[in-house]
């Protein structure tokens, strides 16, 4: 079963409104979560690293005031797209790394959110 | 800047044939991951390779890692239509760096 749950899976919103996407680790604590954006037929682009209890780290070119990240607990990170515009339409995916045995860290991915701004 | 390149970007192959996808990366890492993505879906973990010479197999897919050459391969044996998807490799150094992806289409 899924170990990282992302919600909603699809959302359509009007230009100028804000949309919140949630990412939850279901059976482990995640002090760090990653938020990616994926354009059609392209790879994943890291937007920001969400850190529990501190500010998120944004990649170059990503507007932190537009993509608000909050990591309120060890199992929940949220991405809010503020004042959305059609060019923000994309597939957003969260990821949470989980350390396993023998330093085996694996990243688990949420189901993704298809955002369409009309 | 770390670069992770996959080759080929697009692959169309007939059922029953074999093929290899290559993943080259530009800096030292001993953790290499392979993922599968179906259209409109998120990523599904296929393999985690943690050391030089690591080889893992699952069904018709086999992945290997050569850390000295900074190369990982994903070999497909006797392809079937269900393997049609996009495959990504990723290198982990503090964060995950994804390859360009290989879009695989298996045709009857």
Interface residues (C-beta under 8 A of the other chain):
Chain A: X6 X34 X41 X42 X43 X44 X46 X49 X91 X93 X95 X97 X102 X103 X104 X105 X106 X107 X108 X109 X110 X111 X112 X114
Chain B: X31 X33 X35 X40 X41 X42 X43 X45 X48 X50 X88 X90 X92 X95 X96 X98 X99 X100 X101 X103
